[in-house]
């Protein structure tokens, strides 16, 4: 469920190729909280800035434009801005960037590419032999710039889902300006055109999978308002080619209180459907999985906190985010079921242990080739990759001999053989791209990213800070070799600390060029709430324990100061989304530690967050403010209500996007407005496009990054 929802609630589940003719309604999965709930209308009812929650309301947009007109000249007028923006754009648009590719069933490798000439991007294809060369020959499948121009639309390409095994019929996903709500259209990669009379799904938040060439499984807003409180779909239907949306047959129905419902078609490596599942997300981290057959949906006996990861060698592989005591499994385990046995008798099907990580390990990624299961493992925030095979004696594994002390990323895998792409990266090491064979363990480095900055002046170290409750919190420091340890190093500290997302070392050409090469120090804190040490590391900072993530962050901040790497005068912090909430808490709880705070696309109003954007889906992470006891916990750290006059707040830089229909720009807007009301200086930038990434194209990304590093330079280097 975690990986599913973090991928914007993309599908994950199982079935046979026939469906029940009667839709089944879901029943409550967990007991309702017995404490009286506060009416939603009463939460933040006295907030003078509720009007900012109208995402594209005229008053809100006028306010945002006025803020841009005030703040942008301050940052863009700095003598460094033009150079930093040009440097960032040159790196982002560089023609010698390594294009990441994915295997396609037609034998090609596919890639999405953006540069100065293709601002919106090209979806294109090449061969493996050509990809191995210095100058691959690409064939354009779809030109998004040309499409947007022809249709006078603000299209942002959000990917394509293609029908196995040939992968020539694809569902192309297009977003207006970067929103999560998307339009989906059927595309033929052979004719390189949209299919005349093909599938078209109007704009909406929707979970879609191919069943066969003439059938889609679709969860979307079928009728006005037919979405969950989190703004995602809860009704799953089968849509046949040529049918109007109103003719689609309902297969499964969740409830308005769920997070989302969606399909997952399980296929073997030949593209043959082995099972179809409907998943019901009852919270962000809990889901029920149903096997759909002619006899109706059957709930499979999986723990609520588990995620389907792969299907290979007849085995359905799950990761566990909770103990499964009756089966003898623990949180963090990777387990498998024989799919045929599971379909025959779900209650009696046996599960087999694939992998049990140690306390300092976590399963970071799972993928599959034709007959192998590939596991990306973190060990004290250092990566490794293992290839597993299944036989009569269970699972056996062998390690791929990739470079040590690196971050290992599993890329696209082949369904026709055992090949997969793997990336290897580090803070000071440009990414290398490898073609691996999971059976023979043969490795071939096929590409290497050029260096974008001079890394010879810096070194990477890993330290630990002690949090308030005594837990050791690891963090990475990328510092100049000649640092003086007198507190004078301009230092940028980054963290996220939520949703079991791991912060691992990675090469950033822009950060290196705009910050490290100019003498800066960069720090990443692996605070609780993340996934660096598995589900338990995440669970340690959920709901009533949320303050632990913030205490971890403050402990790392103080440790940097105690080591005299930096000082409050030279220490700045940055975080986005959930990390933006972290920035708000740091601002309100420990402002004396920092001289710069970059707040990116944040959550900020935590009393009303469940009513803004997709906020209701995150109650499993933060708690429900409508429940008084949980609201009391949230209120202690809620940045919006804890902003006070007369505090030593530094001048903050807040960024958001009008098109962010996930977190919603109201959080950033209200934060800036409240700070101004209290008399604090604040810099604010709202990109009119961009979605939750705050940037819809590379030029916008370069502008945003240049603004950030000008701000940080002014506060920490000057």
C-alpha positions as CSV (number, residue, x, y, z in Angstrom):
1,X,0.0,0.0,0.0
2,X,2.8,2.4,0.9
3,X,4.5,2.1,-2.5
4,X,1.2,2.2,-4.2
5,X,0.1,5.5,-2.7
6,X,3.4,7.1,-2.9
7,X,3.2,6.5,-6.6
8,X,0.1,8.7,-6.6
9,X,-2.2,5.8,-5.8
10,X,-1.2,3.8,-8.8
11,X,-2.5,0.3,-8.9
12,X,-1.2,-2.8,-7.1
13,X,-3.4,-6.0,-6.7
14,X,-4.8,-9.7,-8.5
15,X,-7.9,-12.1,-10.6
16,X,-9.1,-14.4,-13.3
17,X,-10.2,-12.9,-16.6
18,X,-13.9,-12.9,-15.7
19,X,-15.8,-10.7,-13.3
20,X,-18.7,-10.8,-11.0
21,X,-21.9,-9.3,-12.4
22,X,-22.7,-7.8,-9.0
23,X,-20.6,-5.0,-7.5
24,X,-19.7,-5.5,-3.8
25,X,-19.7,-2.8,-1.3
26,X,-16.9,-2.6,1.2
27,X,-17.5,-3.0,4.9
28,X,-15.6,-1.1,7.6
29,X,-12.1,-2.5,7.9
30,X,-11.2,-1.0,11.3
31,X,-13.3,-0.1,14.3
32,X,-14.6,3.5,14.2
33,X,-13.1,5.8,16.7
34,X,-15.6,6.1,19.5
35,X,-14.6,9.6,20.6
36,X,-17.0,12.3,19.5
37,X,-15.7,14.0,16.3
38,X,-15.6,17.8,15.9
39,X,-17.7,18.9,12.9
40,X,-15.3,19.7,10.1
41,X,-16.8,23.1,9.6
42,X,-15.7,24.0,13.1
43,X,-12.0,23.3,12.4
44,X,-10.3,26.6,11.8
45,X,-13.6,28.3,11.5
46,X,-12.1,31.6,12.7
47,X,-9.2,31.4,10.2
48,X,-9.2,34.7,8.4
49,X,-7.4,33.1,5.4
50,X,-9.8,30.3,4.5
51,X,-10.5,32.0,1.3
52,X,-7.0,31.1,0.2
53,X,-8.2,27.5,0.0
54,X,-10.0,28.3,-3.3
55,X,-7.1,27.0,-5.4
56,X,-7.7,29.2,-8.4
57,X,-10.0,31.8,-6.9
58,X,-9.5,35.3,-8.2
59,X,-8.8,36.8,-4.8
60,X,-6.3,34.1,-4.0
61,X,-4.5,34.3,-7.3
62,X,-4.4,38.1,-7.2
63,X,-2.7,37.8,-3.7
64,X,-0.2,35.3,-5.1
65,X,0.6,37.4,-8.1
66,X,1.2,40.4,-5.8
67,X,3.5,38.3,-3.6
68,X,5.4,37.2,-6.7
69,X,5.7,40.8,-7.8
70,X,7.1,41.8,-4.5
71,X,9.5,38.8,-3.8
72,X,10.9,38.0,-7.2
73,X,12.7,41.3,-7.8
74,X,14.4,40.8,-4.4
75,X,15.9,37.5,-5.5
76,X,16.2,38.0,-9.2
77,X,17.7,41.4,-8.7
78,X,20.6,39.9,-6.8
79,X,23.8,40.0,-8.9
80,X,24.2,36.2,-8.6
81,X,20.8,35.2,-9.9
82,X,21.4,35.3,-13.7
83,X,24.5,33.3,-13.4
84,X,23.0,30.7,-11.1
85,X,19.9,30.4,-13.3
86,X,22.0,29.9,-16.4
87,X,24.2,27.3,-14.7
88,X,21.2,25.4,-13.5
89,X,19.5,25.5,-16.9
90,X,22.7,24.4,-18.7
91,X,22.9,21.4,-16.4
92,X,19.3,20.5,-16.7
93,X,19.2,21.0,-20.5
94,X,22.6,19.4,-21.1
95,X,22.6,17.3,-24.3
96,X,25.1,14.9,-22.8
97,X,22.7,13.9,-19.9
98,X,22.3,10.2,-19.7
99,X,18.8,9.3,-20.8
100,X,17.1,6.8,-18.5
101,X,15.4,4.0,-20.5
102,X,12.8,1.3,-20.0
103,X,12.5,-2.0,-21.7
104,X,9.5,-2.4,-24.0
105,X,7.9,-5.6,-25.3
106,X,8.6,-4.7,-28.9
107,X,12.3,-4.9,-28.3
108,X,12.9,-1.2,-28.0
109,X,14.1,1.0,-25.2
110,X,12.0,4.0,-24.4
111,X,12.8,7.3,-22.8
112,X,11.1,10.7,-22.0
113,X,13.4,13.6,-22.8
114,X,13.3,17.3,-22.1
115,X,15.8,20.0,-23.1
116,X,15.9,23.6,-24.4
117,X,14.4,22.6,-27.8
118,X,11.8,20.3,-26.3
119,X,10.5,22.1,-23.2
120,X,7.5,19.9,-22.7
121,X,9.4,16.8,-23.9
122,X,9.7,13.9,-26.4
123,X,8.6,10.4,-25.8
124,X,11.0,8.4,-27.9
125,X,12.6,5.0,-28.6
126,X,15.9,3.4,-29.6
127,X,17.5,0.0,-29.6
128,X,19.9,-1.4,-27.0
129,X,22.7,-1.5,-29.5
130,X,22.2,2.1,-30.4
131,X,21.8,3.0,-26.7
132,X,25.2,1.6,-26.0
133,X,26.8,4.1,-28.3
134,X,27.8,7.7,-27.5
135,X,25.1,9.1,-29.8
136,X,22.0,6.8,-29.8
137,X,19.6,7.2,-32.7
138,X,16.2,8.1,-31.4
139,X,12.8,7.8,-33.0
140,X,10.1,10.1,-31.7
141,X,6.9,8.4,-30.6
142,X,5.1,11.5,-29.3
143,X,6.2,15.2,-29.3
144,X,4.5,16.8,-26.3
145,X,5.4,20.3,-27.5
146,X,3.8,19.8,-30.9
147,X,0.8,18.2,-29.3
148,X,0.3,21.1,-26.9
149,X,0.6,23.6,-29.7
150,X,-1.8,21.7,-32.0
151,X,-4.4,21.4,-29.2
152,X,-3.7,24.8,-27.6
153,X,-3.3,22.9,-24.3
154,X,-0.9,23.2,-21.4
155,X,0.0,19.5,-21.5
156,X,2.5,17.9,-19.0
157,X,3.5,14.3,-19.9
158,X,2.8,12.0,-16.9
159,X,3.8,8.7,-18.4
160,X,2.3,5.9,-20.4
161,X,1.0,2.5,-19.4
162,X,1.4,-0.1,-22.2
163,X,-0.4,-3.4,-22.8
164,X,2.0,-6.5,-22.5
165,X,3.5,-8.4,-24.1
166,X,4.1,-6.2,-27.2
167,X,3.7,-2.8,-25.4
168,X,2.5,-1.1,-28.6
169,X,-0.9,0.0,-27.3
170,X,-0.4,2.5,-24.5
171,X,-2.5,4.7,-22.3
172,X,-0.8,8.1,-22.4
173,X,-1.4,10.3,-19.3
174,X,-1.5,14.0,-19.8
175,X,-1.9,16.7,-17.1
176,X,-3.1,20.2,-17.4
177,X,-0.1,22.2,-16.0
178,X,1.1,19.4,-13.8
179,X,-2.0,18.5,-11.7
180,X,-2.5,15.1,-10.3
181,X,-5.8,15.0,-12.2
182,X,-5.1,13.7,-15.6
183,X,-6.5,12.9,-19.0
184,X,-5.8,9.5,-20.4
185,X,-5.8,8.7,-24.2
186,X,-5.0,5.5,-26.1
187,X,-1.9,5.7,-28.3
188,X,-0.4,3.3,-30.9
189,X,3.4,3.3,-30.9
190,X,3.5,1.6,-34.3
191,X,1.5,4.3,-36.1
192,X,2.8,6.9,-33.6
193,X,-0.6,8.4,-33.3
194,X,-3.6,8.4,-30.9
195,X,-6.0,5.6,-31.8
196,X,-9.0,6.9,-33.7
197,X,-12.1,6.0,-31.6
198,X,-9.8,4.6,-28.9
199,X,-10.0,4.8,-25.2
200,X,-10.3,8.4,-23.8
201,X,-10.8,9.1,-20.1
202,X,-11.6,12.7,-19.3
203,X,-9.6,14.6,-16.6
204,X,-9.7,13.2,-13.2
205,X,-7.8,11.4,-10.5
206,X,-8.0,7.9,-11.7
207,X,-6.4,4.4,-11.3
208,X,-6.4,2.5,-14.6
209,X,-5.0,-0.8,-15.9
210,X,-5.3,-2.8,-19.1
211,X,-7.1,-6.1,-18.8
212,X,-6.9,-6.9,-22.5
213,X,-6.7,-5.1,-25.8
214,X,-10.4,-4.2,-25.6
215,X,-11.0,-3.8,-21.9
216,X,-9.7,-1.3,-19.2
217,X,-10.2,-1.6,-15.5
218,X,-10.9,2.0,-14.3
219,X,-11.4,3.6,-10.9
220,X,-12.5,7.3,-11.4
221,X,-15.2,9.8,-10.5
222,X,-18.0,8.2,-12.5
223,X,-20.6,10.6,-11.2
224,X,-20.1,14.1,-9.9
225,X,-18.8,14.0,-6.4
226,X,-18.2,10.2,-6.4
227,X,-14.8,10.4,-4.8
228,X,-13.4,9.8,-1.3
229,X,-12.9,12.5,1.2
230,X,-9.2,12.3,0.0
231,X,-10.4,13.2,-3.5
232,X,-9.6,9.8,-5.0
233,X,-11.9,7.3,-6.7
234,X,-13.6,4.5,-4.8
235,X,-15.7,2.8,-7.6
236,X,-13.9,0.3,-9.9
237,X,-15.5,-0.6,-13.3
238,X,-14.7,-2.5,-16.5
239,X,-14.8,-0.3,-19.6
240,X,-15.1,-2.1,-23.0
241,X,-13.8,-0.6,-26.2
242,X,-16.6,1.5,-27.8
243,X,-18.6,1.9,-24.6
244,X,-19.5,5.3,-23.2
245,X,-18.4,5.8,-19.6
246,X,-21.9,5.4,-18.4
247,X,-22.0,1.9,-19.8
248,X,-19.0,0.6,-17.8
249,X,-19.8,-2.3,-15.5
250,X,-19.2,-1.9,-11.8
251,X,-16.9,-4.5,-10.3
252,X,-16.1,-3.3,-6.8
253,X,-17.1,-0.4,-4.6
254,X,-15.3,1.0,-1.6
255,X,-16.6,3.8,0.6
256,X,-16.3,7.6,0.7
257,X,-14.2,7.2,3.9
258,X,-11.5,5.2,2.1
259,X,-8.4,6.7,0.6
260,X,-8.8,5.1,-2.8
261,X,-9.8,2.0,-4.8
262,X,-8.1,0.6,-7.8
263,X,-7.2,-2.4,-10.0
264,X,-4.1,-4.5,-10.4
265,X,-3.8,-7.1,-13.2
266,X,-1.2,-9.7,-12.4
267,X,0.5,-11.2,-15.5
268,X,3.2,-13.6,-16.1
269,X,6.3,-12.8,-18.1
270,X,4.5,-13.6,-21.3
271,X,1.8,-11.1,-20.6
272,X,-0.9,-13.7,-19.8
273,X,-3.3,-12.6,-17.1
274,X,-3.0,-14.9,-14.0
275,X,-5.2,-12.9,-11.6
276,X,-6.9,-9.6,-11.1
277,X,-7.2,-7.9,-7.8
278,X,-9.1,-4.9,-6.5
279,X,-7.4,-3.0,-3.7
280,X,-9.2,-0.9,-1.2
281,X,-7.1,1.7,0.6
282,X,-8.8,2.1,4.0
283,X,-6.0,4.5,5.0
284,X,-2.7,5.6,3.5
285,X,-0.9,2.6,5.0
286,X,-3.6,0.1,5.2
287,X,-5.4,-1.8,2.4
288,X,-7.6,-4.7,1.7
289,X,-7.0,-6.9,-1.3
290,X,-9.7,-8.7,-3.1
291,X,-9.5,-11.5,-5.7
292,X,-12.2,-10.9,-8.4
293,X,-13.8,-13.9,-10.0
294,X,-17.2,-14.9,-11.4
295,X,-18.2,-15.8,-7.8
296,X,-17.6,-12.2,-6.6
297,X,-14.7,-10.6,-4.7
298,X,-12.9,-12.6,-2.1
299,X,-10.7,-10.8,0.4
300,X,-7.2,-12.2,0.5
301,X,-5.7,-13.0,3.9
302,X,-3.0,-10.3,3.8
303,X,-2.2,-8.0,6.8
304,X,-3.7,-4.5,6.4
305,X,-0.2,-3.1,6.3
306,X,1.3,-5.0,3.4
307,X,2.2,-4.2,-0.2
308,X,2.2,-6.4,-3.2
309,X,5.6,-6.0,-4.8
310,X,6.0,-8.5,-7.7
311,X,4.8,-11.7,-9.4
312,X,7.6,-14.1,-10.5
313,X,8.0,-17.8,-10.9
314,X,4.4,-18.4,-9.9
315,X,5.0,-16.5,-6.6
316,X,3.1,-13.4,-5.5
317,X,5.6,-11.3,-3.4
318,X,4.5,-9.0,-0.5
319,X,6.4,-6.7,1.8
320,X,5.1,-6.5,5.4
321,X,4.8,-3.2,7.2
322,X,3.4,-4.9,10.3
323,X,4.0,-8.1,12.3
324,X,2.0,-11.1,11.1
325,X,2.2,-13.1,14.3
326,X,-0.1,-15.9,13.3
327,X,2.1,-16.7,10.3
328,X,5.4,-16.1,12.2
329,X,6.5,-13.1,10.2
330,X,7.8,-9.7,11.3
331,X,7.6,-6.1,10.2
332,X,9.9,-5.5,7.3
333,X,9.8,-9.1,6.0
334,X,9.5,-10.0,2.3
335,X,7.2,-13.0,1.9
336,X,5.6,-14.9,-1.0
337,X,2.5,-17.0,-1.8
338,X,2.1,-19.6,-4.5
339,X,-0.5,-17.7,-6.6
340,X,-2.3,-20.9,-7.8
341,X,-2.7,-22.1,-4.2
342,X,-3.8,-18.6,-3.1
343,X,-6.5,-18.5,-5.7
344,X,-7.7,-22.1,-5.0
345,X,-8.0,-21.5,-1.2
346,X,-6.9,-18.1,0.1
347,X,-7.4,-19.1,3.8
348,X,-5.2,-22.1,3.6
349,X,-2.5,-20.8,1.3
350,X,1.0,-20.9,2.9
351,X,3.4,-18.0,2.9
352,X,7.2,-18.4,2.5
353,X,9.8,-16.1,3.9
354,X,12.0,-14.5,1.1
355,X,14.0,-12.1,3.3
356,X,14.2,-10.8,6.8
357,X,16.2,-7.6,7.1
358,X,18.3,-6.8,10.2
359,X,17.6,-3.9,12.5
360,X,19.8,-1.6,10.4
361,X,18.5,-2.9,7.0
362,X,15.4,-2.3,4.9
363,X,13.9,-3.5,1.7
364,X,14.1,-0.4,-0.4
365,X,13.0,-1.7,-3.9
366,X,11.7,-4.9,-5.4
367,X,11.5,-5.8,-9.1
368,X,11.4,-8.9,-11.2
369,X,12.8,-10.2,-14.5
370,X,11.5,-13.2,-16.3
371,X,12.4,-15.7,-13.6
372,X,14.3,-13.7,-10.9
373,X,13.2,-11.5,-8.0
374,X,15.5,-8.5,-7.5
375,X,15.7,-6.8,-4.1
376,X,17.3,-3.4,-3.5
377,X,18.5,-3.5,0.1
378,X,19.6,-0.6,2.3
379,X,22.2,-1.4,5.0
380,X,22.9,1.6,7.2
381,X,21.7,3.7,4.3
382,X,24.1,2.1,1.9
383,X,22.7,0.2,-1.1
384,X,23.0,-3.3,-2.5
385,X,21.1,-5.5,-4.9
386,X,20.4,-9.2,-4.6
387,X,18.9,-11.6,-7.2
388,X,16.6,-14.3,-5.8
389,X,15.5,-17.5,-7.5
390,X,12.6,-19.7,-6.4
391,X,12.8,-23.5,-6.3
392,X,11.5,-26.6,-4.4
393,X,13.6,-25.6,-1.4
394,X,12.3,-22.0,-1.4
395,X,14.2,-18.9,-2.2
396,X,18.0,-18.5,-2.7
397,X,19.9,-15.3,-3.4
398,X,23.1,-14.0,-4.9
399,X,24.5,-10.5,-4.6
400,X,25.2,-8.4,-7.7
401,X,28.8,-7.1,-7.5
402,X,28.0,-3.4,-7.9
403,X,30.2,-0.6,-6.5
404,X,30.2,-0.5,-2.7
405,X,29.3,2.4,-0.5
406,X,26.8,3.7,-3.1
407,X,23.1,4.2,-3.6
408,X,21.8,1.4,-5.8
409,X,18.7,2.0,-7.8
410,X,16.7,-0.7,-9.6
411,X,15.6,0.4,-13.0
412,X,13.5,-1.1,-15.7
413,X,13.5,-4.9,-16.0
414,X,12.9,-7.2,-19.0
415,X,10.0,-9.6,-19.2
416,X,11.6,-11.7,-21.9
417,X,14.9,-12.5,-20.2
418,X,16.8,-11.7,-17.0
419,X,18.2,-8.3,-17.8
420,X,17.6,-5.1,-15.8
421,X,19.0,-1.6,-15.6
422,X,20.7,-0.5,-12.4
423,X,21.9,2.9,-11.4
424,X,24.8,3.6,-9.0
425,X,25.3,7.0,-7.5
426,X,26.6,9.1,-4.5
427,X,26.8,12.7,-3.4
428,X,30.1,13.3,-5.2
429,X,30.0,10.5,-7.7
430,X,28.1,11.0,-11.0
431,X,25.6,8.3,-11.7
432,X,26.6,5.3,-13.7
433,X,24.1,3.1,-15.5
434,X,24.6,-0.7,-15.6
435,X,23.0,-3.5,-17.6
436,X,22.8,-6.5,-15.3
437,X,21.8,-10.1,-15.9
438,X,20.0,-11.5,-12.8
439,X,20.8,-15.1,-13.7
440,X,24.5,-14.9,-14.6
441,X,25.2,-11.9,-12.5
442,X,27.1,-10.4,-15.4
443,X,27.4,-6.6,-15.2
444,X,28.0,-4.1,-18.0
445,X,28.4,-0.4,-17.4
446,X,26.6,1.1,-20.4
447,X,26.5,4.8,-19.5
448,X,28.2,7.3,-17.1
449,X,26.9,10.8,-16.4
450,X,29.5,13.6,-16.9
451,X,30.6,15.4,-13.8
452,X,28.7,18.7,-13.4
453,X,30.9,20.2,-10.7
454,X,34.3,19.9,-9.2
455,X,33.9,17.3,-6.4
456,X,37.7,17.1,-5.6
457,X,37.4,19.8,-3.0
458,X,34.8,17.9,-0.9
459,X,34.5,14.8,1.2
460,X,31.5,12.7,2.4
461,X,31.2,11.7,6.0
462,X,28.5,9.9,8.0
463,X,27.8,10.9,11.6
464,X,25.2,10.1,14.3
465,X,23.4,12.5,16.5
466,X,21.6,11.5,19.7
467,X,17.9,12.5,19.8
468,X,16.0,13.5,22.9
469,X,15.0,9.9,23.7
470,X,18.5,8.6,23.2
471,X,18.0,7.1,19.7
472,X,21.0,7.5,17.3
473,X,20.1,9.4,14.2
474,X,22.5,9.0,11.2
475,X,23.2,11.9,8.8
476,X,25.5,12.5,5.9
477,X,27.8,15.6,5.6
478,X,29.2,16.7,2.3
479,X,31.8,19.3,3.3
480,X,34.9,21.0,1.9
481,X,38.0,19.1,2.8
482,X,39.5,22.4,4.2
483,X,36.5,23.1,6.6
484,X,37.9,25.1,9.5
485,X,35.6,23.7,12.3
486,X,35.0,27.2,13.6
487,X,31.3,27.3,12.8
488,X,31.8,29.4,9.7
489,X,30.8,26.9,7.0
490,X,27.6,27.8,5.1
491,X,25.6,24.7,5.6
492,X,22.3,23.5,4.0
493,X,20.5,20.8,6.0
494,X,17.8,18.7,4.2
495,X,15.4,16.1,5.5
496,X,12.0,14.6,4.9
497,X,11.0,12.3,7.7
498,X,7.7,10.8,6.6
499,X,5.7,8.2,4.7
500,X,8.6,5.7,4.9
501,X,10.5,7.6,2.3
502,X,14.3,7.0,2.5
503,X,16.8,9.8,2.0
504,X,19.8,8.1,0.3
505,X,23.0,9.6,-1.2
506,X,22.5,10.8,-4.8
507,X,24.3,13.0,-7.2
508,X,22.8,16.4,-8.0
509,X,24.6,18.4,-10.6
510,X,22.7,21.6,-9.8
511,X,23.2,21.4,-6.0
512,X,26.9,20.6,-6.5
513,X,27.4,23.5,-9.0
514,X,25.3,26.1,-7.2
515,X,26.2,25.2,-3.6
516,X,29.1,22.8,-3.1
517,X,31.4,24.3,-5.7
518,X,30.9,27.7,-4.2
519,X,32.1,26.5,-0.8
520,X,28.9,25.2,0.7
521,X,28.3,22.2,2.9
522,X,25.4,19.9,2.4
523,X,23.8,17.7,5.0
524,X,21.0,15.1,4.8
525,X,19.4,13.8,8.0
526,X,17.9,10.3,8.1
527,X,15.3,11.1,10.7
528,X,12.5,8.9,11.9
529,X,9.4,8.8,9.9
530,X,11.5,7.8,6.8
531,X,12.2,4.3,5.6
532,X,16.0,4.1,6.0
533,X,15.6,1.3,8.6
534,X,12.4,-0.2,7.4
535,X,8.8,0.2,8.6
536,X,9.6,0.4,12.3
537,X,11.7,3.5,11.6
538,X,8.7,5.0,10.0
539,X,6.2,3.9,12.6
540,X,8.4,5.4,15.4
541,X,7.2,8.9,14.3
542,X,3.6,8.3,13.4
543,X,0.7,10.3,14.8
544,X,1.2,10.8,18.6
545,X,4.9,10.2,18.1
546,X,5.3,12.8,15.4
547,X,7.4,15.1,17.6
548,X,10.2,12.4,17.5
549,X,10.9,13.2,13.9
550,X,11.3,16.9,14.7
551,X,13.4,16.1,17.8
552,X,15.7,14.0,15.5
553,X,16.1,17.0,13.1
554,X,16.9,19.4,15.9
555,X,19.4,16.9,17.3
556,X,21.2,16.7,13.9
557,X,21.1,20.5,13.7
558,X,22.7,20.8,17.2
559,X,25.2,18.2,16.4
560,X,26.4,20.1,13.4
561,X,26.8,23.2,15.6
562,X,28.5,21.2,18.4
563,X,31.0,19.8,15.9
564,X,31.7,23.4,14.8
565,X,31.0,22.4,11.2
566,X,28.6,25.3,11.2
567,X,26.7,27.8,13.5
568,X,23.2,29.1,13.7
569,X,24.4,32.2,11.7
570,X,25.5,29.9,8.8
571,X,22.9,27.1,9.1
572,X,20.0,26.9,6.7
573,X,17.4,24.2,6.2
574,X,15.2,23.1,3.3
575,X,12.4,20.6,2.9
576,X,9.3,20.0,0.7
577,X,5.8,18.6,1.1
578,X,6.0,16.7,4.4
579,X,9.5,18.1,4.6
580,X,7.8,21.5,4.2
581,X,5.9,20.8,7.4
582,X,9.2,19.9,9.0
583,X,10.4,23.3,8.0
584,X,7.4,25.0,9.6
585,X,7.9,23.1,12.8
586,X,11.6,24.0,12.9
587,X,10.7,27.6,12.3
588,X,8.2,27.7,15.2
589,X,9.9,25.4,17.7
590,X,13.7,26.1,17.2
591,X,14.1,29.3,15.2
592,X,17.3,30.2,17.0
593,X,19.1,27.4,15.3
594,X,18.7,28.7,11.7
595,X,19.3,31.7,9.6
596,X,17.6,30.5,6.5
597,X,14.5,28.3,5.9
598,X,13.3,27.2,2.5
599,X,9.8,25.9,2.7
600,X,8.8,24.0,-0.5
601,X,5.2,23.0,-1.4
602,X,4.4,22.5,2.3
603,X,1.8,21.3,4.6
604,X,1.4,24.0,7.1
605,X,-2.1,24.3,8.5
606,X,-2.4,21.0,10.2
607,X,-5.7,21.7,11.9
608,X,-7.4,21.9,8.5
609,X,-5.1,19.8,6.5
610,X,-7.6,16.9,6.2
611,X,-10.0,19.2,4.4
612,X,-7.4,20.7,1.9
613,X,-6.3,19.0,-1.3
614,X,-5.7,15.3,-0.8
615,X,-5.1,15.8,3.0
616,X,-7.7,13.3,4.2
617,X,-5.6,10.5,2.8
618,X,-2.8,11.3,5.2
619,X,-4.7,10.8,8.5
620,X,-2.8,7.5,8.9
621,X,0.4,9.5,9.1
622,X,-0.5,12.5,11.2
623,X,-3.8,11.6,12.9
624,X,-7.3,13.1,12.5
625,X,-7.8,16.7,13.6
626,X,-11.5,16.0,13.9
627,X,-10.9,13.7,16.8
628,X,-10.2,16.0,19.8
629,X,-7.4,13.8,21.4
630,X,-5.6,13.5,18.1
631,X,-6.1,17.2,17.4
632,X,-4.5,18.1,20.7
633,X,-1.3,16.3,19.7
634,X,-1.3,17.9,16.2
635,X,-1.9,21.3,17.7
636,X,1.3,21.1,19.7
637,X,3.4,21.1,16.5
638,X,1.0,22.7,14.0
639,X,3.1,25.5,12.4
640,X,0.2,27.7,11.4
641,X,-1.4,28.1,14.8
642,X,2.0,28.3,16.5
643,X,3.3,31.3,14.7
644,X,3.7,34.0,17.3
645,X,4.8,37.6,17.4
646,X,8.2,38.5,18.9
647,X,10.0,35.3,18.1
648,X,13.5,35.2,16.4
649,X,12.2,33.9,13.1
650,X,14.6,34.3,10.2
651,X,13.2,35.6,6.9
652,X,11.8,32.5,5.3
653,X,11.4,31.7,1.6
654,X,8.1,29.9,0.8
655,X,7.5,28.2,-2.5
656,X,4.4,26.5,-4.0
657,X,2.5,25.9,-7.2
658,X,-1.0,26.9,-8.1
659,X,-1.5,23.6,-9.9
660,X,-0.6,21.5,-6.8
661,X,-3.9,19.6,-6.3
662,X,-2.3,17.2,-3.9
663,X,-1.0,19.3,-1.0
664,X,-2.6,22.5,-2.2
665,X,-1.1,26.0,-2.3
666,X,-3.3,27.2,0.5
667,X,-0.8,25.9,3.0
668,X,2.0,28.1,1.7
669,X,-0.3,31.0,1.1
670,X,-1.6,31.0,4.6
671,X,1.8,30.6,6.1
672,X,3.1,33.7,4.3
673,X,0.0,35.7,5.1
674,X,0.2,34.9,8.8
675,X,3.9,35.7,9.0
676,X,3.3,39.0,7.3
677,X,0.4,39.8,9.7
678,X,2.7,39.2,12.6
679,X,5.2,41.6,11.2
680,X,7.9,39.2,9.8
681,X,9.6,39.6,6.5
682,X,8.8,36.7,4.1
683,X,9.7,35.9,0.6
684,X,7.0,34.0,-1.4
685,X,6.9,32.5,-4.9
686,X,3.9,30.7,-6.4
687,X,4.5,29.1,-9.7
688,X,1.3,29.2,-11.7
689,X,2.0,25.8,-13.2
690,X,4.0,22.8,-12.0
691,X,1.9,20.5,-9.8
692,X,3.3,19.1,-6.6
693,X,6.8,19.2,-8.1
694,X,6.4,23.0,-8.3
695,X,7.9,22.8,-11.8
696,X,6.3,21.7,-15.1
697,X,9.4,22.0,-17.2
698,X,13.2,22.3,-16.9
699,X,13.2,26.1,-17.4
700,X,10.8,26.5,-14.4
701,X,12.9,24.1,-12.4
702,X,16.1,26.1,-13.1
703,X,14.3,29.3,-12.1
704,X,13.1,27.8,-8.8
705,X,16.5,26.4,-8.0
706,X,18.3,29.7,-8.8
707,X,15.9,31.5,-6.5
708,X,16.6,29.1,-3.7
709,X,20.3,29.3,-4.0
710,X,20.3,33.1,-4.2
711,X,18.3,33.2,-1.1
712,X,20.6,30.7,0.7
713,X,23.7,32.6,-0.5
714,X,22.3,35.9,0.8
715,X,21.5,34.4,4.2
716,X,24.4,32.0,4.8
717,X,27.3,33.1,2.6
718,X,27.1,36.9,2.7
